[in-house]
Amino acid sequence: MACARMFGKMNAKKLPVIKDEDLQAAASMFTFSWLFDTLERTMDMPPLQNADGDDLVFHDVRFPLASGARQKDIAARVNTIPGMSQENAKFWNWLEDKQKSKGKKNTGLSLDTTMDSGLLVLGNVELKVRFLHLAPNSARAQTKEWP
């Protein structure tokens, strides 16, 4: 009995039941309130940069596979590209050629991913059903010429 009084269960008023339609109509107000608050706080942040000092910009590059191309043949070709480190049958980390000292000086927040070996991850390559997906972490990495 004391526990019920402590948490206000004995004489608590029941809240009105809100219809699903009303909740759905109000949902966007909560989303916009959160978004405007979050945007306001992040607008004053310096841009994120990768370890080379380039702005961190995620790209989505897709190479369509030719009709009749077999995934095991594509995987074998990707494995011959220097800097590709295979994680599983369909996923590779694209690594820098060798550990190097920092390039440009970072002027903002820096975000980078390194392997256990200390090599920097420039992006990822994933073999999908109908295309090969490249996801570099900067514009400069995207335009880097592949062997």
Secondary structure, 3 states (H helix, E strand, C coil): CHHHHHCCCCCCCCCCCCCHHHHHHHHHHHHHHHHHHHHHHHCCCCCEECCCCCECCCCCEEEECCCCCCHHHHHHHHHCCCCEEEEECCEEEEECCCCCCCCCCCCCEECCCECCCCCEEEEEEEECCCEEEEEECCHHHHHCCCC
